[in-house]
Amino acid sequence: MTLDEFQSEAQEIGDAARQVLESADPVERLDVVKGRLNAAIAERLTALQRALGKLPHEDRRSAGQGFNALKNRLDEQLGDFERRQAAAKGAGERVDLTMPAREAWRGARHPVTLVVDEIVGIFRELGFTVALGPEAELPWYNFGALNFPPDHPAMEMHDTLYLEGEALLRTHTSPVQVRTLQRYEPPVRVLIPGNVYRRDFFDPSHAPAFMQIEGLAVDEGISFVDLKATLSEFARRFFGTAVTRFRPSFFPFTEPSAEMDVQCQLCGGAGCAGCKGTGWMEILGSGMVHPAVLEAAGVDSERYTGWAFGMGPARIAMQRFGLPDIRLLYDSDVAFLEQFVR
């Protein structure tokens, strides 16, 4: 490269930098503009600097002066852009004060959370305290202390999610009932919300991981009459005029046992996918606490009696909000969830 070629390349690099900076919008971020400038001239500038050492000795002084002049020119051009940028920000260029503000999306609690909070509020007024426990449990708390026989189907691998060692993911919040009775002397009235896990198929009314709420009352002289009266009062407060019914059932940890249904509010009792065509939606199972459960927790079953229930807030949310499929509650669809903003 000759001295004339060196000076010509320096002039072209300066012109290219000027075009980039003059065409840049002053409201752009400075690092973005610098990136565009480097893409346009960085390689050429490096090549020009290397060519400086290959020029004849007598031309290097003039070429070096020209190279320094180019660097000063680039600094001045970048300084001019920064001043234009500051002036644009001060003058509020491209800011349309008549434009409405961008609407902010306001978060909301999940429909199941809304239902849980309402249920907890009702039972607090009835004298219940919230109790919590671990989601990873020992088989004894999840099954043994609750009067499950060793060969019960619920303990099989295809029904329960087992962890390494002896732990498992709890299939209900009932272990917290045992832990509460071990810790506190009766009378006990607790409400137990929490996540539970089962190997259920994901269909319109079932999910493999879901929220459950259980209640436990243990005292002297408690009977099934108290259980039915309490749950009927809960249904009246929560569902209003909805029709409810109790059906005989069986659970290893209660005797006698009953399931409580509410008339399906999706179809009005006519039958749909949500209620499996029965016209009724099962919302909870209940019963008198089995004496074996009281004894396992260290409670004198000759002195104390109690009752318990368990319900799925997701199914109740389906009734409350008219949802035909429980899977809607798991989709994390913002368009769906923002309907419940309060």
Secondary structure as GFF3:
##gff-version 3
##sequence-region A 1 342
A	DSSP	alpha_helix	3	23	.	.	.	ID=ss1
A	DSSP	alpha_helix	30	52	.	.	.	ID=ss2
A	DSSP	alpha_helix	57	91	.	.	.	ID=ss3
A	DSSP	alpha_helix	111	125	.	.	.	ID=ss4
A	DSSP	beta_strand	129	130	.	.	.	ID=ss5
A	DSSP	beta_strand	136	137	.	.	.	ID=ss6
A	DSSP	alpha_helix	139	142	.	.	.	ID=ss7
A	DSSP	three_ten_helix	144	146	.	.	.	ID=ss8
A	DSSP	three_ten_helix	153	155	.	.	.	ID=ss9
A	DSSP	beta_strand	168	169	.	.	.	ID=ss10
A	DSSP	alpha_helix	174	183	.	.	.	ID=ss11
A	DSSP	beta_strand	188	197	.	.	.	ID=ss12
A	DSSP	beta_strand	209	219	.	.	.	ID=ss13
A	DSSP	alpha_helix	224	239	.	.	.	ID=ss14
A	DSSP	beta_strand	244	251	.	.	.	ID=ss15
A	DSSP	beta_strand	254	263	.	.	.	ID=ss16
A	DSSP	beta_strand	280	289	.	.	.	ID=ss17
A	DSSP	alpha_helix	291	296	.	.	.	ID=ss18
A	DSSP	beta_strand	305	311	.	.	.	ID=ss19
A	DSSP	alpha_helix	313	321	.	.	.	ID=ss20
A	DSSP	three_ten_helix	326	330	.	.	.	ID=ss21
A	DSSP	alpha_helix	334	337	.	.	.	ID=ss22
A	DSSP	three_ten_helix	338	340	.	.	.	ID=ss23
###
